[in-house]
Amino acid sequence: MKCVMCNKGTLKETNVEYKEYRVLLGKYKASVCTKCEEAFFDTETAKKIQVKSKELGLLGLAKRQKWLKLAIA
Ligand SMILES: [Zn+2]
């Protein structure tokens, strides 16, 4: 599968550590681009992240973000 962000890299399934405002939300399955390192989460995973984010009271802050930011482990 090709990356829709850069159109050059391919997406590789891997586990990434997802952080929001320096708070580690956990490790999640994502498709990460081999070129630009953009990560794409499937709907199920995105939901899980949202729930976790809500638990930690980060959801309001996250609303302004267009893309989920992450740190690759
Ligand atoms: Zn890319």
PDB file of the backbone (N, CA, C, O) and the ligand in Angstrom, with CONECT records:
HET     ZN  A 101       1
ATOM      1  N   MET A   1       0.831  -1.199   0.000  1.00  0.00           N
ATOM      2  CA  MET A   1       0.000   0.000   0.000  1.00  0.00           C
ATOM      3  C   MET A   1       0.872   1.259   0.000  1.00  0.00           C
ATOM      4  O   MET A   1       1.839   1.355   0.757  1.00  0.00           O
ATOM      5  N   LYS A   2       0.525   2.207  -0.845  1.00  0.00           N
ATOM      6  CA  LYS A   2       1.313   3.440  -0.945  1.00  0.00           C
ATOM      7  C   LYS A   2       0.856   4.489   0.043  1.00  0.00           C
ATOM      8  O   LYS A   2      -0.320   4.580   0.396  1.00  0.00           O
ATOM      9  N   CYS A   3       1.820   5.276   0.477  1.00  0.00           N
ATOM     10  CA  CYS A   3       1.546   6.349   1.419  1.00  0.00           C
ATOM     11  C   CYS A   3       0.805   7.483   0.712  1.00  0.00           C
ATOM     12  O   CYS A   3       1.224   7.938  -0.353  1.00  0.00           O
ATOM     13  N   VAL A   4      -0.294   7.933   1.310  1.00  0.00           N
ATOM     14  CA  VAL A   4      -1.076   9.008   0.689  1.00  0.00           C
ATOM     15  C   VAL A   4      -0.513  10.394   1.016  1.00  0.00           C
ATOM     16  O   VAL A   4      -0.917  11.394   0.422  1.00  0.00           O
ATOM     17  N   MET A   5       0.410  10.438   1.953  1.00  0.00           N
ATOM     18  CA  MET A   5       1.001  11.717   2.340  1.00  0.00           C
ATOM     19  C   MET A   5       2.098  12.144   1.360  1.00  0.00           C
ATOM     20  O   MET A   5       2.098  13.278   0.881  1.00  0.00           O
ATOM     21  N   CYS A   6       3.024  11.240   1.066  1.00  0.00           N
ATOM     22  CA  CYS A   6       4.162  11.604   0.217  1.00  0.00           C
ATOM     23  C   CYS A   6       4.098  10.916  -1.145  1.00  0.00           C
ATOM     24  O   CYS A   6       4.803  11.305  -2.077  1.00  0.00           O
ATOM     25  N   ASN A   7       3.255   9.899  -1.254  1.00  0.00           N
ATOM     26  CA  ASN A   7       3.114   9.176  -2.510  1.00  0.00           C
ATOM     27  C   ASN A   7       4.353   8.421  -2.970  1.00  0.00           C
ATOM     28  O   ASN A   7       4.412   7.964  -4.111  1.00  0.00           O
ATOM     29  N   LYS A   8       5.335   8.289  -2.099  1.00  0.00           N
ATOM     30  CA  LYS A   8       6.587   7.623  -2.478  1.00  0.00           C
ATOM     31  C   LYS A   8       6.857   6.369  -1.668  1.00  0.00           C
ATOM     32  O   LYS A   8       7.268   5.334  -2.193  1.00  0.00           O
ATOM     33  N   GLY A   9       6.615   6.496  -0.391  1.00  0.00           N
ATOM     34  CA  GLY A   9       6.913   5.379   0.486  1.00  0.00           C
ATOM     35  C   GLY A   9       5.814   4.329   0.465  1.00  0.00           C
ATOM     36  O   GLY A   9       4.737   4.540  -0.093  1.00  0.00           O
ATOM     37  N   THR A  10       6.105   3.205   1.079  1.00  0.00           N
ATOM     38  CA  THR A  10       5.090   2.183   1.244  1.00  0.00           C
ATOM     39  C   THR A  10       4.798   2.030   2.733  1.00  0.00           C
ATOM     40  O   THR A  10       5.640   2.313   3.585  1.00  0.00           O
ATOM     41  N   LEU A  11       3.601   1.583   3.014  1.00  0.00           N
ATOM     42  CA  LEU A  11       3.196   1.462   4.407  1.00  0.00           C
ATOM     43  C   LEU A  11       3.543   0.087   4.956  1.00  0.00           C
ATOM     44  O   LEU A  11       3.264  -0.948   4.349  1.00  0.00           O
ATOM     45  N   LYS A  12       4.151   0.121   6.107  1.00  0.00           N
ATOM     46  CA  LYS A  12       4.558  -1.109   6.755  1.00  0.00           C
ATOM     47  C   LYS A  12       3.869  -1.189   8.104  1.00  0.00           C
ATOM     48  O   LYS A  12       3.876  -0.228   8.875  1.00  0.00           O
ATOM     49  N   GLU A  13       3.278  -2.333   8.384  1.00  0.00           N
ATOM     50  CA  GLU A  13       2.573  -2.476   9.651  1.00  0.00           C
ATOM     51  C   GLU A  13       3.556  -2.691  10.792  1.00  0.00           C
ATOM     52  O   GLU A  13       4.421  -3.565  10.744  1.00  0.00           O
ATOM     53  N   THR A  14       3.396  -1.882  11.798  1.00  0.00           N
ATOM     54  CA  THR A  14       4.294  -1.992  12.942  1.00  0.00           C
ATOM     55  C   THR A  14       3.614  -1.462  14.201  1.00  0.00           C
ATOM     56  O   THR A  14       2.537  -0.870  14.128  1.00  0.00           O
ATOM     57  N   ASN A  15       4.236  -1.674  15.338  1.00  0.00           N
ATOM     58  CA  ASN A  15       3.699  -1.118  16.573  1.00  0.00           C
ATOM     59  C   ASN A  15       4.444   0.160  16.925  1.00  0.00           C
ATOM     60  O   ASN A  15       5.675   0.189  16.949  1.00  0.00           O
ATOM     61  N   VAL A  16       3.692   1.207  17.195  1.00  0.00           N
ATOM     62  CA  VAL A  16       4.329   2.467  17.543  1.00  0.00           C
ATOM     63  C   VAL A  16       3.865   2.937  18.912  1.00  0.00           C
ATOM     64  O   VAL A  16       2.749   2.653  19.347  1.00  0.00           O
ATOM     65  N   GLU A  17       4.737   3.648  19.563  1.00  0.00           N
ATOM     66  CA  GLU A  17       4.376   4.281  20.826  1.00  0.00           C
ATOM     67  C   GLU A  17       3.701   5.581  20.482  1.00  0.00           C
ATOM     68  O   GLU A  17       4.276   6.424  19.795  1.00  0.00           O
ATOM     69  N   TYR A  18       2.492   5.749  20.952  1.00  0.00           N
ATOM     70  CA  TYR A  18       1.764   6.963  20.646  1.00  0.00           C
ATOM     71  C   TYR A  18       1.804   7.924  21.818  1.00  0.00           C
ATOM     72  O   TYR A  18       1.426   7.585  22.939  1.00  0.00           O
ATOM     73  N   LYS A  19       2.268   9.125  21.535  1.00  0.00           N
ATOM     74  CA  LYS A  19       2.372  10.137  22.578  1.00  0.00           C
ATOM     75  C   LYS A  19       1.540  11.345  22.218  1.00  0.00           C
ATOM     76  O   LYS A  19       1.459  11.744  21.056  1.00  0.00           O
ATOM     77  N   GLU A  20       0.926  11.915  23.229  1.00  0.00           N
ATOM     78  CA  GLU A  20       0.173  13.135  23.048  1.00  0.00           C
ATOM     79  C   GLU A  20       0.612  14.095  24.147  1.00  0.00           C
ATOM     80  O   GLU A  20       0.471  13.802  25.335  1.00  0.00           O
ATOM     81  N   TYR A  21       1.132  15.217  23.747  1.00  0.00           N
ATOM     82  CA  TYR A  21       1.617  16.197  24.713  1.00  0.00           C
ATOM     83  C   TYR A  21       2.552  15.552  25.735  1.00  0.00           C
ATOM     84  O   TYR A  21       2.433  15.755  26.944  1.00  0.00           O
ATOM     85  N   ARG A  22       3.466  14.783  25.207  1.00  0.00           N
ATOM     86  CA  ARG A  22       4.491  14.098  26.003  1.00  0.00           C
ATOM     87  C   ARG A  22       3.932  13.028  26.927  1.00  0.00           C
ATOM     88  O   ARG A  22       4.665  12.454  27.732  1.00  0.00           O
ATOM     89  N   VAL A  23       2.657  12.763  26.814  1.00  0.00           N
ATOM     90  CA  VAL A  23       2.083  11.697  27.625  1.00  0.00           C
ATOM     91  C   VAL A  23       2.000  10.440  26.767  1.00  0.00           C
ATOM     92  O   VAL A  23       1.390  10.440  25.698  1.00  0.00           O
ATOM     93  N   LEU A  24       2.614   9.387  27.245  1.00  0.00           N
ATOM     94  CA  LEU A  24       2.591   8.142  26.506  1.00  0.00           C
ATOM     95  C   LEU A  24       1.245   7.447  26.675  1.00  0.00           C
ATOM     96  O   LEU A  24       0.842   7.114  27.790  1.00  0.00           O
ATOM     97  N   LEU A  25       0.563   7.234  25.567  1.00  0.00           N
ATOM     98  CA  LEU A  25      -0.756   6.602  25.637  1.00  0.00           C
ATOM     99  C   LEU A  25      -0.686   5.093  25.468  1.00  0.00           C
ATOM    100  O   LEU A  25      -1.656   4.385  25.738  1.00  0.00           O
ATOM    101  N   GLY A  26       0.448   4.610  25.027  1.00  0.00           N
ATOM    102  CA  GLY A  26       0.606   3.182  24.859  1.00  0.00           C
ATOM    103  C   GLY A  26       1.126   2.827  23.486  1.00  0.00           C
ATOM    104  O   GLY A  26       1.427   3.695  22.667  1.00  0.00           O
ATOM    105  N   LYS A  27       1.227   1.508  23.250  1.00  0.00           N
ATOM    106  CA  LYS A  27       1.690   1.033  21.952  1.00  0.00           C
ATOM    107  C   LYS A  27       0.508   0.614  21.103  1.00  0.00           C
ATOM    108  O   LYS A  27      -0.390  -0.090  21.564  1.00  0.00           O
ATOM    109  N   TYR A  28       0.522   1.050  19.871  1.00  0.00           N
ATOM    110  CA  TYR A  28      -0.589   0.743  18.991  1.00  0.00           C
ATOM    111  C   TYR A  28      -0.111   0.283  17.631  1.00  0.00           C
ATOM    112  O   TYR A  28       0.964   0.653  17.160  1.00  0.00           O
ATOM    113  N   LYS A  29      -0.946  -0.537  17.016  1.00  0.00           N
ATOM    114  CA  LYS A  29      -0.653  -1.028  15.678  1.00  0.00           C
ATOM    115  C   LYS A  29      -0.917   0.103  14.682  1.00  0.00           C
ATOM    116  O   LYS A  29      -1.970   0.739  14.715  1.00  0.00           O
ATOM    117  N   ALA A  30       0.038   0.338  13.813  1.00  0.00           N
ATOM    118  CA  ALA A  30      -0.132   1.387  12.815  1.00  0.00           C
ATOM    119  C   ALA A  30       0.573   1.005  11.522  1.00  0.00           C
ATOM    120  O   ALA A  30       1.471   0.163  11.509  1.00  0.00           O
ATOM    121  N   SER A  31       0.152   1.637  10.443  1.00  0.00           N
ATOM    122  CA  SER A  31       0.859   1.490   9.185  1.00  0.00           C
ATOM    123  C   SER A  31       1.758   2.712   9.035  1.00  0.00           C
ATOM    124  O   SER A  31       1.282   3.843   8.932  1.00  0.00           O
ATOM    125  N   VAL A  32       3.060   2.464   9.026  1.00  0.00           N
ATOM    126  CA  VAL A  32       4.002   3.577   9.006  1.00  0.00           C
ATOM    127  C   VAL A  32       4.711   3.634   7.652  1.00  0.00           C
ATOM    128  O   VAL A  32       5.169   2.625   7.116  1.00  0.00           O
ATOM    129  N   CYS A  33       4.781   4.845   7.129  1.00  0.00           N
ATOM    130  CA  CYS A  33       5.420   5.063   5.833  1.00  0.00           C
ATOM    131  C   CYS A  33       6.934   4.906   5.955  1.00  0.00           C
ATOM    132  O   CYS A  33       7.546   5.400   6.903  1.00  0.00           O
ATOM    133  N   THR A  34       7.525   4.216   4.992  1.00  0.00           N
ATOM    134  CA  THR A  34       8.961   3.982   5.018  1.00  0.00           C
ATOM    135  C   THR A  34       9.740   5.243   4.630  1.00  0.00           C
ATOM    136  O   THR A  34      10.935   5.341   4.910  1.00  0.00           O
ATOM    137  N   LYS A  35       9.085   6.189   3.999  1.00  0.00           N
ATOM    138  CA  LYS A  35       9.755   7.423   3.568  1.00  0.00           C
ATOM    139  C   LYS A  35       9.565   8.576   4.543  1.00  0.00           C
ATOM    140  O   LYS A  35      10.534   9.070   5.120  1.00  0.00           O
ATOM    141  N   CYS A  36       8.327   9.005   4.730  1.00  0.00           N
ATOM    142  CA  CYS A  36       8.085  10.205   5.534  1.00  0.00           C
ATOM    143  C   CYS A  36       7.741   9.878   6.982  1.00  0.00           C
ATOM    144  O   CYS A  36       7.608  10.782   7.807  1.00  0.00           O
ATOM    145  N   GLU A  37       7.598   8.605   7.292  1.00  0.00           N
ATOM    146  CA  GLU A  37       7.313   8.135   8.649  1.00  0.00           C
ATOM    147  C   GLU A  37       5.974   8.594   9.206  1.00  0.00           C
ATOM    148  O   GLU A  37       5.763   8.589  10.419  1.00  0.00           O
ATOM    149  N   GLU A  38       5.085   8.985   8.330  1.00  0.00           N
ATOM    150  CA  GLU A  38       3.715   9.281   8.740  1.00  0.00           C
ATOM    151  C   GLU A  38       3.073   7.953   9.161  1.00  0.00           C
ATOM    152  O   GLU A  38       3.297   6.917   8.535  1.00  0.00           O
ATOM    153  N   ALA A  39       2.286   8.001  10.215  1.00  0.00           N
ATOM    154  CA  ALA A  39       1.642   6.772  10.675  1.00  0.00           C
ATOM    155  C   ALA A  39       0.138   6.860  10.483  1.00  0.00           C
ATOM    156  O   ALA A  39      -0.479   7.901  10.705  1.00  0.00           O
ATOM    157  N   PHE A  40      -0.428   5.754  10.069  1.00  0.00           N
ATOM    158  CA  PHE A  40      -1.868   5.696   9.854  1.00  0.00           C
ATOM    159  C   PHE A  40      -2.451   4.613  10.749  1.00  0.00           C
ATOM    160  O   PHE A  40      -1.994   3.470  10.761  1.00  0.00           O
ATOM    161  N   PHE A  41      -3.462   5.003  11.487  1.00  0.00           N
ATOM    162  CA  PHE A  41      -4.126   4.048  12.360  1.00  0.00           C
ATOM    163  C   PHE A  41      -5.444   3.628  11.738  1.00  0.00           C
ATOM    164  O   PHE A  41      -6.119   4.436  11.100  1.00  0.00           O
ATOM    165  N   ASP A  42      -5.814   2.370  11.920  1.00  0.00           N
ATOM    166  CA  ASP A  42      -7.126   1.963  11.425  1.00  0.00           C
ATOM    167  C   ASP A  42      -8.199   2.476  12.393  1.00  0.00           C
ATOM    168  O   ASP A  42      -7.889   2.927  13.496  1.00  0.00           O
ATOM    169  N   THR A  43      -9.439   2.402  11.973  1.00  0.00           N
ATOM    170  CA  THR A  43     -10.546   2.970  12.742  1.00  0.00           C
ATOM    171  C   THR A  43     -10.595   2.416  14.163  1.00  0.00           C
ATOM    172  O   THR A  43     -10.804   3.149  15.130  1.00  0.00           O
ATOM    173  N   GLU A  44     -10.401   1.123  14.261  1.00  0.00           N
ATOM    174  CA  GLU A  44     -10.464   0.450  15.549  1.00  0.00           C
ATOM    175  C   GLU A  44      -9.391   0.987  16.497  1.00  0.00           C
ATOM    176  O   GLU A  44      -9.666   1.266  17.664  1.00  0.00           O
ATOM    177  N   THR A  45      -8.191   1.127  15.994  1.00  0.00           N
ATOM    178  CA  THR A  45      -7.071   1.624  16.798  1.00  0.00           C
ATOM    179  C   THR A  45      -7.256   3.086  17.149  1.00  0.00           C
ATOM    180  O   THR A  45      -6.965   3.505  18.269  1.00  0.00           O
ATOM    181  N   ALA A  46      -7.740   3.863  16.191  1.00  0.00           N
ATOM    182  CA  ALA A  46      -7.977   5.284  16.433  1.00  0.00           C
ATOM    183  C   ALA A  46      -8.985   5.477  17.555  1.00  0.00           C
ATOM    184  O   ALA A  46      -8.870   6.398  18.364  1.00  0.00           O
ATOM    185  N   LYS A  47      -9.981   4.588  17.589  1.00  0.00           N
ATOM    186  CA  LYS A  47     -10.999   4.622  18.635  1.00  0.00           C
ATOM    187  C   LYS A  47     -10.377   4.348  19.997  1.00  0.00           C
ATOM    188  O   LYS A  47     -10.666   5.028  20.982  1.00  0.00           O
ATOM    189  N   LYS A  48      -9.519   3.339  20.026  1.00  0.00           N
ATOM    190  CA  LYS A  48      -8.840   2.954  21.263  1.00  0.00           C
ATOM    191  C   LYS A  48      -8.010   4.111  21.792  1.00  0.00           C
ATOM    192  O   LYS A  48      -7.995   4.388  22.991  1.00  0.00           O
ATOM    193  N   ILE A  49      -7.329   4.771  20.892  1.00  0.00           N
ATOM    194  CA  ILE A  49      -6.487   5.904  21.268  1.00  0.00           C
ATOM    195  C   ILE A  49      -7.346   7.030  21.822  1.00  0.00           C
ATOM    196  O   ILE A  49      -6.985   7.685  22.800  1.00  0.00           O
ATOM    197  N   GLN A  50      -8.486   7.241  21.182  1.00  0.00           N
ATOM    198  CA  GLN A  50      -9.407   8.286  21.609  1.00  0.00           C
ATOM    199  C   GLN A  50      -9.927   8.040  23.021  1.00  0.00           C
ATOM    200  O   GLN A  50     -10.014   8.952  23.843  1.00  0.00           O
ATOM    201  N   VAL A  51     -10.267   6.783  23.275  1.00  0.00           N
ATOM    202  CA  VAL A  51     -10.762   6.399  24.597  1.00  0.00           C
ATOM    203  C   VAL A  51      -9.698   6.643  25.657  1.00  0.00           C
ATOM    204  O   VAL A  51      -9.969   7.196  26.723  1.00  0.00           O
ATOM    205  N   LYS A  52      -8.481   6.217  25.336  1.00  0.00           N
ATOM    206  CA  LYS A  52      -7.365   6.391  26.255  1.00  0.00           C
ATOM    207  C   LYS A  52      -7.093   7.877  26.496  1.00  0.00           C
ATOM    208  O   LYS A  52      -6.840   8.313  27.620  1.00  0.00           O
ATOM    209  N   SER A  53      -7.154   8.619  25.427  1.00  0.00           N
ATOM    210  CA  SER A  53      -6.917  10.055  25.495  1.00  0.00           C
ATOM    211  C   SER A  53      -7.963  10.740  26.380  1.00  0.00           C
ATOM    212  O   SER A  53      -7.653  11.653  27.144  1.00  0.00           O
ATOM    213  N   LYS A  54      -9.188  10.280  26.257  1.00  0.00           N
ATOM    214  CA  LYS A  54     -10.292  10.809  27.039  1.00  0.00           C
ATOM    215  C   LYS A  54     -10.076  10.523  28.524  1.00  0.00           C
ATOM    216  O   LYS A  54     -10.289  11.378  29.384  1.00  0.00           O
ATOM    217  N   GLU A  55      -9.648   9.295  28.792  1.00  0.00           N
ATOM    218  CA  GLU A  55      -9.350   8.871  30.154  1.00  0.00           C
ATOM    219  C   GLU A  55      -8.345   9.797  30.808  1.00  0.00           C
ATOM    220  O   GLU A  55      -8.437  10.115  31.994  1.00  0.00           O
ATOM    221  N   LEU A  56      -7.395  10.216  30.012  1.00  0.00           N
ATOM    222  CA  LEU A  56      -6.317  11.049  30.534  1.00  0.00           C
ATOM    223  C   LEU A  56      -6.629  12.539  30.431  1.00  0.00           C
ATOM    224  O   LEU A  56      -5.815  13.387  30.798  1.00  0.00           O
ATOM    225  N   GLY A  57      -7.821  12.838  29.924  1.00  0.00           N
ATOM    226  CA  GLY A  57      -8.236  14.232  29.826  1.00  0.00           C
ATOM    227  C   GLY A  57      -7.537  15.030  28.753  1.00  0.00           C
ATOM    228  O   GLY A  57      -7.397  16.248  28.865  1.00  0.00           O
ATOM    229  N   LEU A  58      -7.094  14.340  27.706  1.00  0.00           N
ATOM    230  CA  LEU A  58      -6.340  15.014  26.643  1.00  0.00           C
ATOM    231  C   LEU A  58      -7.173  15.295  25.406  1.00  0.00           C
ATOM    232  O   LEU A  58      -6.714  15.970  24.485  1.00  0.00           O
ATOM    233  N   LEU A  59      -8.377  14.786  25.380  1.00  0.00           N
ATOM    234  CA  LEU A  59      -9.168  14.839  24.154  1.00  0.00           C
ATOM    235  C   LEU A  59      -9.453  16.262  23.673  1.00  0.00           C
ATOM    236  O   LEU A  59      -9.374  16.544  22.478  1.00  0.00           O
ATOM    237  N   GLY A  60      -9.778  17.140  24.589  1.00  0.00           N
ATOM    238  CA  GLY A  60     -10.054  18.525  24.221  1.00  0.00           C
ATOM    239  C   GLY A  60      -8.880  19.177  23.519  1.00  0.00           C
ATOM    240  O   GLY A  60      -9.043  19.923  22.554  1.00  0.00           O
ATOM    241  N   LEU A  61      -7.700  18.881  24.021  1.00  0.00           N
ATOM    242  CA  LEU A  61      -6.488  19.433  23.444  1.00  0.00           C
ATOM    243  C   LEU A  61      -6.207  18.845  22.077  1.00  0.00           C
ATOM    244  O   LEU A  61      -5.703  19.528  21.186  1.00  0.00           O
ATOM    245  N   ALA A  62      -6.538  17.573  21.919  1.00  0.00           N
ATOM    246  CA  ALA A  62      -6.212  16.858  20.693  1.00  0.00           C
ATOM    247  C   ALA A  62      -7.100  17.255  19.518  1.00  0.00           C
ATOM    248  O   ALA A  62      -6.753  17.023  18.360  1.00  0.00           O
ATOM    249  N   LYS A  63      -8.231  17.847  19.822  1.00  0.00           N
ATOM    250  CA  LYS A  63      -9.184  18.187  18.772  1.00  0.00           C
ATOM    251  C   LYS A  63      -8.617  19.092  17.690  1.00  0.00           C
ATOM    252  O   LYS A  63      -9.005  19.008  16.525  1.00  0.00           O
ATOM    253  N   ARG A  64      -7.708  19.947  18.085  1.00  0.00           N
ATOM    254  CA  ARG A  64      -7.146  20.880  17.128  1.00  0.00           C
ATOM    255  C   ARG A  64      -6.115  20.242  16.199  1.00  0.00           C
ATOM    256  O   ARG A  64      -5.729  20.830  15.189  1.00  0.00           O
ATOM    257  N   GLN A  65      -5.685  19.061  16.543  1.00  0.00           N
ATOM    258  CA  GLN A  65      -4.695  18.382  15.716  1.00  0.00           C
ATOM    259  C   GLN A  65      -5.352  17.700  14.536  1.00  0.00           C
ATOM    260  O   GLN A  65      -6.336  16.975  14.685  1.00  0.00           O
ATOM    261  N   LYS A  66      -4.805  17.936  13.380  1.00  0.00           N
ATOM    262  CA  LYS A  66      -5.364  17.312  12.193  1.00  0.00           C
ATOM    263  C   LYS A  66      -4.885  15.868  12.088  1.00  0.00           C
ATOM    264  O   LYS A  66      -5.667  14.959  11.811  1.00  0.00           O
ATOM    265  N   TRP A  67      -3.638  15.680  12.306  1.00  0.00           N
ATOM    266  CA  TRP A  67      -3.081  14.341  12.214  1.00  0.00           C
ATOM    267  C   TRP A  67      -2.588  13.897  13.567  1.00  0.00           C
ATOM    268  O   TRP A  67      -2.137  14.708  14.376  1.00  0.00           O
ATOM    269  N   LEU A  68      -2.674  12.630  13.805  1.00  0.00           N
ATOM    270  CA  LEU A  68      -2.157  12.088  15.049  1.00  0.00           C
ATOM    271  C   LEU A  68      -0.637  12.108  14.994  1.00  0.00           C
ATOM    272  O   LEU A  68      -0.011  11.610  14.057  1.00  0.00           O
ATOM    273  N   LYS A  69      -0.080  12.694  16.020  1.00  0.00           N
ATOM    274  CA  LYS A  69       1.382  12.735  16.074  1.00  0.00           C
ATOM    275  C   LYS A  69       1.879  11.541  16.881  1.00  0.00           C
ATOM    276  O   LYS A  69       1.184  11.037  17.763  1.00  0.00           O
ATOM    277  N   LEU A  70       3.054  11.114  16.574  1.00  0.00           N
ATOM    278  CA  LEU A  70       3.564   9.942  17.271  1.00  0.00           C
ATOM    279  C   LEU A  70       5.083   9.935  17.323  1.00  0.00           C
ATOM    280  O   LEU A  70       5.766  10.664  16.604  1.00  0.00           O
ATOM    281  N   ALA A  71       5.555   9.120  18.163  1.00  0.00           N
ATOM    282  CA  ALA A  71       6.987   8.882  18.221  1.00  0.00           C
ATOM    283  C   ALA A  71       7.213   7.410  17.936  1.00  0.00           C
ATOM    284  O   ALA A  71       6.623   6.542  18.579  1.00  0.00           O
ATOM    285  N   ILE A  72       8.050   7.147  16.993  1.00  0.00           N
ATOM    286  CA  ILE A  72       8.325   5.754  16.653  1.00  0.00           C
ATOM    287  C   ILE A  72       9.337   5.192  17.637  1.00  0.00           C
ATOM    288  O   ILE A  72      10.405   5.759  17.866  1.00  0.00           O
ATOM    289  N   ALA A  73       8.970   4.081  18.197  1.00  0.00           N
ATOM    290  CA  ALA A  73       9.825   3.463  19.221  1.00  0.00           C
ATOM    291  C   ALA A  73      11.160   3.023  18.635  1.00  0.00           C
ATOM    292  O   ALA A  73      12.002   2.485  19.354  1.00  0.00           O
TER     293      ALA A  73
HETATM  294 ZN    ZN A 101       4.937   8.821   3.191  1.00  0.00          ZN2+
END
